[in-house]
Amino acid sequence: MQPAADPVQAALAEVLHRTLGADPAGMARSSRLREDLGINSLSLIDAACAAESRFGVRIPDDDLEGFVTLGDAVDFLRAAGAKG
């Protein structure tokens, strides 16, 4: 696995790996959560809860539903003040 240059992305990839078993090696900013990473609605909620705990930010349902790519989630977390 090649480390992500972005510490928030690397930390989120680790969260997704631990909560959903997603392979961090296949995660890029452009990876689509549902199509590429196989995340369904229920697993997205599990991942969001784990990310909220890891980063200390709240992810409102309306924002969560708007995440299409890993980059969308990373950008939201960074804007919310998350650190890697």
C-alpha positions as CSV (number, residue, x, y, z in Angstrom):
1,M,0.0,0.0,0.0
2,Q,1.4,3.4,-0.9
3,P,0.6,6.0,1.7
4,A,-1.7,8.8,0.8
5,A,0.0,12.2,0.6
6,D,-3.0,13.7,2.5
7,P,-3.0,12.7,6.2
8,V,-6.8,13.1,6.4
9,Q,-7.3,10.8,3.4
10,A,-4.9,8.3,4.9
11,A,-6.7,8.4,8.2
12,L,-10.1,8.0,6.5
13,A,-8.8,5.1,4.5
14,E,-7.8,3.4,7.7
15,V,-11.2,4.1,9.2
16,L,-12.8,2.5,6.1
17,H,-10.5,-0.5,6.3
18,R,-11.2,-1.1,10.0
19,T,-14.9,-0.6,9.9
20,L,-15.8,-2.1,6.5
21,G,-12.8,-4.2,5.5
22,A,-12.2,-1.9,2.4
23,D,-8.7,-2.3,0.9
24,P,-6.8,1.0,1.4
25,A,-4.5,0.2,-1.6
26,G,-7.5,0.7,-3.9
27,M,-8.5,4.0,-2.4
28,A,-7.9,7.2,-4.3
29,R,-9.6,10.6,-4.1
30,S,-11.6,9.7,-7.2
31,S,-12.8,6.4,-5.8
32,R,-16.6,6.3,-5.7
33,L,-17.8,5.1,-2.4
34,R,-20.6,2.9,-3.6
35,E,-19.4,1.7,-7.0
36,D,-15.7,1.4,-6.5
37,L,-15.4,0.7,-2.7
38,G,-18.7,-1.3,-2.4
39,I,-20.1,0.8,0.4
40,N,-23.9,0.5,0.8
41,S,-26.2,2.8,2.7
42,L,-25.9,1.0,6.0
43,S,-22.1,0.6,5.8
44,L,-21.8,4.3,5.0
45,I,-23.6,5.1,8.3
46,D,-21.2,2.8,10.2
47,A,-18.2,4.4,8.5
48,A,-19.5,7.9,9.2
49,C,-19.9,7.0,12.9
50,A,-16.4,5.7,13.1
51,A,-15.1,8.8,11.2
52,E,-16.9,11.1,13.6
53,S,-15.2,9.4,16.5
54,R,-11.8,9.4,14.8
55,F,-11.9,13.0,13.7
56,G,-14.0,14.6,16.4
57,V,-16.4,16.1,13.9
58,R,-20.1,15.6,13.2
59,I,-21.2,14.5,9.7
60,P,-24.9,15.5,9.2
61,D,-27.0,13.0,7.3
62,D,-27.6,15.5,4.5
63,D,-23.9,16.0,3.9
64,L,-23.2,12.3,4.2
65,E,-25.7,11.5,1.4
66,G,-23.9,13.9,-0.8
67,F,-20.6,12.1,-0.6
68,V,-20.0,10.4,-4.0
69,T,-16.2,10.0,-3.9
70,L,-13.6,9.5,-1.2
71,G,-12.4,13.0,-2.1
72,D,-15.8,14.4,-1.2
73,A,-15.6,12.9,2.3
74,V,-12.0,14.1,2.7
75,D,-12.9,17.6,1.7
76,F,-15.8,17.7,4.1
77,L,-13.7,16.4,7.0
78,R,-10.9,18.9,6.3
79,A,-13.4,21.8,6.1
80,A,-14.9,20.6,9.4
81,G,-11.4,20.9,11.0
82,A,-10.3,17.3,10.9
83,K,-6.6,16.5,11.2
84,G,-4.9,13.4,10.0
